[in-house]
Amino acid sequence: MRLLLMSDTHLPRRAKRLPDPLLAELPRADVVFHAGDWVDTATLDLLEERSRRLVAVYGNNDGPELRARLPEVAYAELGGLRFGVVHETGPARGREARCAARFPELDVLVFGHSHIPWDTVAPGGLRLLNPGSPTDRRRQPHHTYLTASVAGGALTDVTLHRLT
């Protein structure tokens, strides 16, 4: 099962559209994750239309229309793994322990907000993934997104993609 993970698209404020390499990944993905800060409903519409399955949440920059259509936290069981998606996890310091305590039932937590790619494992085994942003790199050297696979009850092939 192939996964595509993104967050913090901030369209159309930070870019006019999603980058072509990211759009090219959509038909390859069995499940698409978006960890919030869409800003516009057109991007949600596009991902709902083009994704086989979308697991998504709203972020702090998302208005009432997006909040009416998306939860604050989303959950999915995929290939024997329990996934959660949330936008905000607080400061980097203490993130692993804080998220492990908040989401003890999860195997993988996808989050956004910081625009900083992140891949760590909390005590107890919770994997934390932040795909960064494909459209608003802020202080990062590249725009980014993640792909991964689920096989045999494990998360494999986690790859950070850097966009030019």
mmCIF file of the C-alpha atoms, coordinates in Angstrom:
data_MODEL
# 
_entry.id   MODEL 
# 
loop_
_atom_site.group_PDB 
_atom_site.id 
_atom_site.type_symbol 
_atom_site.label_atom_id 
_atom_site.label_alt_id 
_atom_site.label_comp_id 
_atom_site.label_asym_id 
_atom_site.label_entity_id 
_atom_site.label_seq_id 
_atom_site.pdbx_PDB_ins_code 
_atom_site.Cartn_x 
_atom_site.Cartn_y 
_atom_site.Cartn_z 
_atom_site.occupancy 
_atom_site.B_iso_or_equiv 
_atom_site.pdbx_formal_charge 
_atom_site.auth_seq_id 
_atom_site.auth_comp_id 
_atom_site.auth_asym_id 
_atom_site.auth_atom_id 
_atom_site.pdbx_PDB_model_num 
ATOM 1   C CA . MET A 1 1   ? 0.000   0.000  0.000   1.00 0.00 ? 1   MET A CA 1 
ATOM 2   C CA . ARG A 1 2   ? 1.537   3.312  -1.097  1.00 0.00 ? 2   ARG A CA 1 
ATOM 3   C CA . LEU A 1 3   ? 1.055   6.461  0.991   1.00 0.00 ? 3   LEU A CA 1 
ATOM 4   C CA . LEU A 1 4   ? 1.439   10.122 0.049   1.00 0.00 ? 4   LEU A CA 1 
ATOM 5   C CA . LEU A 1 5   ? 1.833   12.609 2.926   1.00 0.00 ? 5   LEU A CA 1 
ATOM 6   C CA . MET A 1 6   ? 1.616   16.392 2.728   1.00 0.00 ? 6   MET A CA 1 
ATOM 7   C CA . SER A 1 7   ? 0.786   19.353 4.917   1.00 0.00 ? 7   SER A CA 1 
ATOM 8   C CA . ASP A 1 8   ? 0.703   23.140 5.018   1.00 0.00 ? 8   ASP A CA 1 
ATOM 9   C CA . THR A 1 9   ? -0.178  23.762 1.389   1.00 0.00 ? 9   THR A CA 1 
ATOM 10  C CA . HIS A 1 10  ? -1.472  27.301 2.139   1.00 0.00 ? 10  HIS A CA 1 
ATOM 11  C CA . LEU A 1 11  ? -3.018  27.720 -1.311  1.00 0.00 ? 11  LEU A CA 1 
ATOM 12  C CA . PRO A 1 12  ? -3.328  30.160 -2.960  1.00 0.00 ? 12  PRO A CA 1 
ATOM 13  C CA . ARG A 1 13  ? -1.414  32.385 -0.518  1.00 0.00 ? 13  ARG A CA 1 
ATOM 14  C CA . ARG A 1 14  ? 2.002   30.685 -0.767  1.00 0.00 ? 14  ARG A CA 1 
ATOM 15  C CA . ALA A 1 15  ? 1.671   29.152 -4.241  1.00 0.00 ? 15  ALA A CA 1 
ATOM 16  C CA . LYS A 1 16  ? -0.899  29.177 -7.021  1.00 0.00 ? 16  LYS A CA 1 
ATOM 17  C CA . ARG A 1 17  ? -1.207  25.371 -7.197  1.00 0.00 ? 17  ARG A CA 1 
ATOM 18  C CA . LEU A 1 18  ? 0.253   22.122 -5.959  1.00 0.00 ? 18  LEU A CA 1 
ATOM 19  C CA . PRO A 1 19  ? 3.584   21.247 -7.634  1.00 0.00 ? 19  PRO A CA 1 
ATOM 20  C CA . ASP A 1 20  ? 3.471   18.906 -10.638 1.00 0.00 ? 20  ASP A CA 1 
ATOM 21  C CA . PRO A 1 21  ? 5.673   16.190 -9.029  1.00 0.00 ? 21  PRO A CA 1 
ATOM 22  C CA . LEU A 1 22  ? 3.276   16.029 -6.080  1.00 0.00 ? 22  LEU A CA 1 
ATOM 23  C CA . LEU A 1 23  ? 0.238   15.883 -8.371  1.00 0.00 ? 23  LEU A CA 1 
ATOM 24  C CA . ALA A 1 24  ? 1.938   13.071 -10.315 1.00 0.00 ? 24  ALA A CA 1 
ATOM 25  C CA . GLU A 1 25  ? 2.083   11.039 -7.081  1.00 0.00 ? 25  GLU A CA 1 
ATOM 26  C CA . LEU A 1 26  ? -1.700  11.154 -6.548  1.00 0.00 ? 26  LEU A CA 1 
ATOM 27  C CA . PRO A 1 27  ? -2.657  8.307  -8.923  1.00 0.00 ? 27  PRO A CA 1 
ATOM 28  C CA . ARG A 1 28  ? 0.138   6.134  -7.462  1.00 0.00 ? 28  ARG A CA 1 
ATOM 29  C CA . ALA A 1 29  ? -1.065  6.553  -3.874  1.00 0.00 ? 29  ALA A CA 1 
ATOM 30  C CA . ASP A 1 30  ? -3.545  4.221  -2.248  1.00 0.00 ? 30  ASP A CA 1 
ATOM 31  C CA . VAL A 1 31  ? -3.988  6.697  0.608   1.00 0.00 ? 31  VAL A CA 1 
ATOM 32  C CA . VAL A 1 32  ? -3.263  10.441 0.721   1.00 0.00 ? 32  VAL A CA 1 
ATOM 33  C CA . PHE A 1 33  ? -2.696  12.235 4.038   1.00 0.00 ? 33  PHE A CA 1 
ATOM 34  C CA . HIS A 1 34  ? -2.972  15.997 4.502   1.00 0.00 ? 34  HIS A CA 1 
ATOM 35  C CA . ALA A 1 35  ? -2.101  17.370 7.940   1.00 0.00 ? 35  ALA A CA 1 
ATOM 36  C CA . GLY A 1 36  ? -3.890  20.705 7.670   1.00 0.00 ? 36  GLY A CA 1 
ATOM 37  C CA . ASP A 1 37  ? -3.435  24.341 6.707   1.00 0.00 ? 37  ASP A CA 1 
ATOM 38  C CA . TRP A 1 38  ? -5.063  24.013 3.332   1.00 0.00 ? 38  TRP A CA 1 
ATOM 39  C CA . VAL A 1 39  ? -6.392  27.623 3.395   1.00 0.00 ? 39  VAL A CA 1 
ATOM 40  C CA . ASP A 1 40  ? -8.621  27.068 0.346   1.00 0.00 ? 40  ASP A CA 1 
ATOM 41  C CA . THR A 1 41  ? -11.405 24.554 -0.260  1.00 0.00 ? 41  THR A CA 1 
ATOM 42  C CA . ALA A 1 42  ? -10.361 24.081 -3.907  1.00 0.00 ? 42  ALA A CA 1 
ATOM 43  C CA . THR A 1 43  ? -7.336  22.041 -2.815  1.00 0.00 ? 43  THR A CA 1 
ATOM 44  C CA . LEU A 1 44  ? -9.525  19.834 -0.630  1.00 0.00 ? 44  LEU A CA 1 
ATOM 45  C CA . ASP A 1 45  ? -11.915 19.364 -3.570  1.00 0.00 ? 45  ASP A CA 1 
ATOM 46  C CA . LEU A 1 46  ? -9.011  18.433 -5.848  1.00 0.00 ? 46  LEU A CA 1 
ATOM 47  C CA . LEU A 1 47  ? -7.580  15.869 -3.416  1.00 0.00 ? 47  LEU A CA 1 
ATOM 48  C CA . GLU A 1 48  ? -11.010 14.378 -2.742  1.00 0.00 ? 48  GLU A CA 1 
ATOM 49  C CA . GLU A 1 49  ? -11.545 13.978 -6.499  1.00 0.00 ? 49  GLU A CA 1 
ATOM 50  C CA . ARG A 1 50  ? -8.116  12.547 -7.333  1.00 0.00 ? 50  ARG A CA 1 
ATOM 51  C CA . SER A 1 51  ? -7.361  10.433 -4.250  1.00 0.00 ? 51  SER A CA 1 
ATOM 52  C CA . ARG A 1 52  ? -8.487  6.861  -3.800  1.00 0.00 ? 52  ARG A CA 1 
ATOM 53  C CA . ARG A 1 53  ? -8.693  7.602  -0.084  1.00 0.00 ? 53  ARG A CA 1 
ATOM 54  C CA . LEU A 1 54  ? -8.002  10.876 1.723   1.00 0.00 ? 54  LEU A CA 1 
ATOM 55  C CA . VAL A 1 55  ? -7.229  11.105 5.443   1.00 0.00 ? 55  VAL A CA 1 
ATOM 56  C CA . ALA A 1 56  ? -7.092  14.774 6.383   1.00 0.00 ? 56  ALA A CA 1 
ATOM 57  C CA . VAL A 1 57  ? -7.565  17.394 9.088   1.00 0.00 ? 57  VAL A CA 1 
ATOM 58  C CA . TYR A 1 58  ? -7.914  21.151 9.327   1.00 0.00 ? 58  TYR A CA 1 
ATOM 59  C CA . GLY A 1 59  ? -5.137  23.416 10.564  1.00 0.00 ? 59  GLY A CA 1 
ATOM 60  C CA . ASN A 1 60  ? -4.912  26.686 12.447  1.00 0.00 ? 60  ASN A CA 1 
ATOM 61  C CA . ASN A 1 61  ? -5.090  28.735 9.212   1.00 0.00 ? 61  ASN A CA 1 
ATOM 62  C CA . ASP A 1 62  ? -8.209  26.976 7.935   1.00 0.00 ? 62  ASP A CA 1 
ATOM 63  C CA . GLY A 1 63  ? -11.502 28.825 8.108   1.00 0.00 ? 63  GLY A CA 1 
ATOM 64  C CA . PRO A 1 64  ? -15.067 27.725 8.837   1.00 0.00 ? 64  PRO A CA 1 
ATOM 65  C CA . GLU A 1 65  ? -15.670 26.062 5.445   1.00 0.00 ? 65  GLU A CA 1 
ATOM 66  C CA . LEU A 1 66  ? -12.731 23.682 5.864   1.00 0.00 ? 66  LEU A CA 1 
ATOM 67  C CA . ARG A 1 67  ? -13.449 23.108 9.556   1.00 0.00 ? 67  ARG A CA 1 
ATOM 68  C CA . ALA A 1 68  ? -17.005 22.105 8.638   1.00 0.00 ? 68  ALA A CA 1 
ATOM 69  C CA . ARG A 1 69  ? -15.671 19.420 6.269   1.00 0.00 ? 69  ARG A CA 1 
ATOM 70  C CA . LEU A 1 70  ? -12.629 18.149 8.186   1.00 0.00 ? 70  LEU A CA 1 
ATOM 71  C CA . PRO A 1 71  ? -11.938 16.940 11.736  1.00 0.00 ? 71  PRO A CA 1 
ATOM 72  C CA . GLU A 1 72  ? -9.241  18.243 14.073  1.00 0.00 ? 72  GLU A CA 1 
ATOM 73  C CA . VAL A 1 73  ? -7.850  14.692 14.386  1.00 0.00 ? 73  VAL A CA 1 
ATOM 74  C CA . ALA A 1 74  ? -8.372  11.883 11.859  1.00 0.00 ? 74  ALA A CA 1 
ATOM 75  C CA . TYR A 1 75  ? -7.713  8.154  12.246  1.00 0.00 ? 75  TYR A CA 1 
ATOM 76  C CA . ALA A 1 76  ? -7.222  5.273  9.826   1.00 0.00 ? 76  ALA A CA 1 
ATOM 77  C CA . GLU A 1 77  ? -6.191  1.643  10.150  1.00 0.00 ? 77  GLU A CA 1 
ATOM 78  C CA . LEU A 1 78  ? -4.091  0.617  7.165   1.00 0.00 ? 78  LEU A CA 1 
ATOM 79  C CA . GLY A 1 79  ? -2.463  -2.763 6.707   1.00 0.00 ? 79  GLY A CA 1 
ATOM 80  C CA . GLY A 1 80  ? -2.556  -3.480 10.410  1.00 0.00 ? 80  GLY A CA 1 
ATOM 81  C CA . LEU A 1 81  ? -1.110  -0.097 11.451  1.00 0.00 ? 81  LEU A CA 1 
ATOM 82  C CA . ARG A 1 82  ? -3.072  2.536  13.342  1.00 0.00 ? 82  ARG A CA 1 
ATOM 83  C CA . PHE A 1 83  ? -2.523  6.031  11.891  1.00 0.00 ? 83  PHE A CA 1 
ATOM 84  C CA . GLY A 1 84  ? -3.528  9.397  13.258  1.00 0.00 ? 84  GLY A CA 1 
ATOM 85  C CA . VAL A 1 85  ? -3.333  12.835 11.648  1.00 0.00 ? 85  VAL A CA 1 
ATOM 86  C CA . VAL A 1 86  ? -3.277  16.149 13.502  1.00 0.00 ? 86  VAL A CA 1 
ATOM 87  C CA . HIS A 1 87  ? -2.028  19.584 12.540  1.00 0.00 ? 87  HIS A CA 1 
ATOM 88  C CA . GLU A 1 88  ? -0.421  20.904 15.722  1.00 0.00 ? 88  GLU A CA 1 
ATOM 89  C CA . THR A 1 89  ? 1.763   18.968 18.180  1.00 0.00 ? 89  THR A CA 1 
ATOM 90  C CA . GLY A 1 90  ? 3.388   21.839 20.065  1.00 0.00 ? 90  GLY A CA 1 
ATOM 91  C CA . PRO A 1 91  ? 7.087   22.684 20.403  1.00 0.00 ? 91  PRO A CA 1 
ATOM 92  C CA . ALA A 1 92  ? 9.762   20.310 19.096  1.00 0.00 ? 92  ALA A CA 1 
ATOM 93  C CA . ARG A 1 93  ? 11.205  19.888 22.579  1.00 0.00 ? 93  ARG A CA 1 
ATOM 94  C CA . GLY A 1 94  ? 9.335   17.036 24.244  1.00 0.00 ? 94  GLY A CA 1 
ATOM 95  C CA . ARG A 1 95  ? 7.221   16.277 21.154  1.00 0.00 ? 95  ARG A CA 1 
ATOM 96  C CA . GLU A 1 96  ? 7.792   12.502 21.172  1.00 0.00 ? 96  GLU A CA 1 
ATOM 97  C CA . ALA A 1 97  ? 6.793   11.996 24.815  1.00 0.00 ? 97  ALA A CA 1 
ATOM 98  C CA . ARG A 1 98  ? 3.871   14.425 24.546  1.00 0.00 ? 98  ARG A CA 1 
ATOM 99  C CA . CYS A 1 99  ? 2.467   12.718 21.430  1.00 0.00 ? 99  CYS A CA 1 
ATOM 100 C CA . ALA A 1 100 ? 3.000   9.213  22.831  1.00 0.00 ? 100 ALA A CA 1 
ATOM 101 C CA . ALA A 1 101 ? 0.983   10.225 25.902  1.00 0.00 ? 101 ALA A CA 1 
ATOM 102 C CA . ARG A 1 102 ? -1.776  11.884 23.835  1.00 0.00 ? 102 ARG A CA 1 
ATOM 103 C CA . PHE A 1 103 ? -2.031  9.088  21.239  1.00 0.00 ? 103 PHE A CA 1 
ATOM 104 C CA . PRO A 1 104 ? -1.113  5.834  23.026  1.00 0.00 ? 104 PRO A CA 1 
ATOM 105 C CA . GLU A 1 105 ? -3.241  3.740  20.648  1.00 0.00 ? 105 GLU A CA 1 
ATOM 106 C CA . LEU A 1 106 ? -1.394  4.816  17.469  1.00 0.00 ? 106 LEU A CA 1 
ATOM 107 C CA . ASP A 1 107 ? 1.514   3.342  15.561  1.00 0.00 ? 107 ASP A CA 1 
ATOM 108 C CA . VAL A 1 108 ? 2.072   6.383  13.303  1.00 0.00 ? 108 VAL A CA 1 
ATOM 109 C CA . LEU A 1 109 ? 1.191   10.056 13.811  1.00 0.00 ? 109 LEU A CA 1 
ATOM 110 C CA . VAL A 1 110 ? 1.291   12.404 10.803  1.00 0.00 ? 110 VAL A CA 1 
ATOM 111 C CA . PHE A 1 111 ? 1.426   16.094 11.757  1.00 0.00 ? 111 PHE A CA 1 
ATOM 112 C CA . GLY A 1 112 ? 2.094   19.496 10.233  1.00 0.00 ? 112 GLY A CA 1 
ATOM 113 C CA . HIS A 1 113 ? 2.237   23.140 11.311  1.00 0.00 ? 113 HIS A CA 1 
ATOM 114 C CA . SER A 1 114 ? 6.008   23.658 11.572  1.00 0.00 ? 114 SER A CA 1 
ATOM 115 C CA . HIS A 1 115 ? 6.801   23.161 7.849   1.00 0.00 ? 115 HIS A CA 1 
ATOM 116 C CA . ILE A 1 116 ? 9.864   21.238 9.098   1.00 0.00 ? 116 ILE A CA 1 
ATOM 117 C CA . PRO A 1 117 ? 10.214  17.641 7.899   1.00 0.00 ? 117 PRO A CA 1 
ATOM 118 C CA . TRP A 1 118 ? 10.318  15.278 10.884  1.00 0.00 ? 118 TRP A CA 1 
ATOM 119 C CA . ASP A 1 119 ? 10.783  11.542 11.297  1.00 0.00 ? 119 ASP A CA 1 
ATOM 120 C CA . THR A 1 120 ? 11.318  10.201 14.799  1.00 0.00 ? 120 THR A CA 1 
ATOM 121 C CA . VAL A 1 121 ? 10.161  7.379  17.033  1.00 0.00 ? 121 VAL A CA 1 
ATOM 122 C CA . ALA A 1 122 ? 8.792   8.106  20.508  1.00 0.00 ? 122 ALA A CA 1 
ATOM 123 C CA . PRO A 1 123 ? 9.371   5.912  23.536  1.00 0.00 ? 123 PRO A CA 1 
ATOM 124 C CA . GLY A 1 124 ? 6.940   3.030  23.129  1.00 0.00 ? 124 GLY A CA 1 
ATOM 125 C CA . GLY A 1 125 ? 7.318   2.982  19.343  1.00 0.00 ? 125 GLY A CA 1 
ATOM 126 C CA . LEU A 1 126 ? 5.024   5.766  18.026  1.00 0.00 ? 126 LEU A CA 1 
ATOM 127 C CA . ARG A 1 127 ? 6.468   6.981  14.708  1.00 0.00 ? 127 ARG A CA 1 
ATOM 128 C CA . LEU A 1 128 ? 6.054   10.725 14.161  1.00 0.00 ? 128 LEU A CA 1 
ATOM 129 C CA . LEU A 1 129 ? 6.122   12.059 10.597  1.00 0.00 ? 129 LEU A CA 1 
ATOM 130 C CA . ASN A 1 130 ? 5.898   15.629 9.345   1.00 0.00 ? 130 ASN A CA 1 
ATOM 131 C CA . PRO A 1 131 ? 6.122   15.930 5.556   1.00 0.00 ? 131 PRO A CA 1 
ATOM 132 C CA . GLY A 1 132 ? 7.064   19.623 5.638   1.00 0.00 ? 132 GLY A CA 1 
ATOM 133 C CA . SER A 1 133 ? 5.351   21.721 2.975   1.00 0.00 ? 133 SER A CA 1 
ATOM 134 C CA . PRO A 1 134 ? 5.311   21.324 -0.821  1.00 0.00 ? 134 PRO A CA 1 
ATOM 135 C CA . THR A 1 135 ? 4.478   25.014 -1.304  1.00 0.00 ? 135 THR A CA 1 
ATOM 136 C CA . ASP A 1 136 ? 5.771   27.052 1.679   1.00 0.00 ? 136 ASP A CA 1 
ATOM 137 C CA . ARG A 1 137 ? 9.271   26.052 2.753   1.00 0.00 ? 137 ARG A CA 1 
ATOM 138 C CA . ARG A 1 138 ? 9.686   28.941 5.197   1.00 0.00 ? 138 ARG A CA 1 
ATOM 139 C CA . ARG A 1 139 ? 13.166  28.578 6.686   1.00 0.00 ? 139 ARG A CA 1 
ATOM 140 C CA . GLN A 1 140 ? 13.762  25.151 5.125   1.00 0.00 ? 140 GLN A CA 1 
ATOM 141 C CA . PRO A 1 141 ? 16.069  24.717 2.127   1.00 0.00 ? 141 PRO A CA 1 
ATOM 142 C CA . HIS A 1 142 ? 13.433  22.844 0.072   1.00 0.00 ? 142 HIS A CA 1 
ATOM 143 C CA . HIS A 1 143 ? 9.710   22.378 -0.398  1.00 0.00 ? 143 HIS A CA 1 
ATOM 144 C CA . THR A 1 144 ? 8.958   18.775 0.658   1.00 0.00 ? 144 THR A CA 1 
ATOM 145 C CA . TYR A 1 145 ? 6.480   15.924 0.926   1.00 0.00 ? 145 TYR A CA 1 
ATOM 146 C CA . LEU A 1 146 ? 6.730   12.273 1.989   1.00 0.00 ? 146 LEU A CA 1 
ATOM 147 C CA . THR A 1 147 ? 5.884   8.923  0.476   1.00 0.00 ? 147 THR A CA 1 
ATOM 148 C CA . ALA A 1 148 ? 5.859   5.613  2.320   1.00 0.00 ? 148 ALA A CA 1 
ATOM 149 C CA . SER A 1 149 ? 4.562   2.070  2.049   1.00 0.00 ? 149 SER A CA 1 
ATOM 150 C CA . VAL A 1 150 ? 2.715   -0.239 4.384   1.00 0.00 ? 150 VAL A CA 1 
ATOM 151 C CA . ALA A 1 151 ? 3.668   -3.877 3.968   1.00 0.00 ? 151 ALA A CA 1 
ATOM 152 C CA . GLY A 1 152 ? 3.399   -6.816 6.333   1.00 0.00 ? 152 GLY A CA 1 
ATOM 153 C CA . GLY A 1 153 ? 2.079   -4.660 9.155   1.00 0.00 ? 153 GLY A CA 1 
ATOM 154 C CA . ALA A 1 154 ? 5.072   -2.308 8.972   1.00 0.00 ? 154 ALA A CA 1 
ATOM 155 C CA . LEU A 1 155 ? 5.757   1.174  7.650   1.00 0.00 ? 155 LEU A CA 1 
ATOM 156 C CA . THR A 1 156 ? 8.502   0.933  5.016   1.00 0.00 ? 156 THR A CA 1 
ATOM 157 C CA . ASP A 1 157 ? 10.204  3.019  2.350   1.00 0.00 ? 157 ASP A CA 1 
ATOM 158 C CA . VAL A 1 158 ? 9.615   6.351  4.103   1.00 0.00 ? 158 VAL A CA 1 
ATOM 159 C CA . THR A 1 159 ? 11.076  8.865  1.632   1.00 0.00 ? 159 THR A CA 1 
ATOM 160 C CA . LEU A 1 160 ? 11.357  12.634 1.902   1.00 0.00 ? 160 LEU A CA 1 
ATOM 161 C CA . HIS A 1 161 ? 10.969  14.240 -1.519  1.00 0.00 ? 161 HIS A CA 1 
ATOM 162 C CA . ARG A 1 162 ? 12.614  17.618 -2.067  1.00 0.00 ? 162 ARG A CA 1 
ATOM 163 C CA . LEU A 1 163 ? 11.084  19.877 -4.711  1.00 0.00 ? 163 LEU A CA 1 
ATOM 164 C CA . THR A 1 164 ? 13.095  22.462 -6.604  1.00 0.00 ? 164 THR A CA 1 
# 
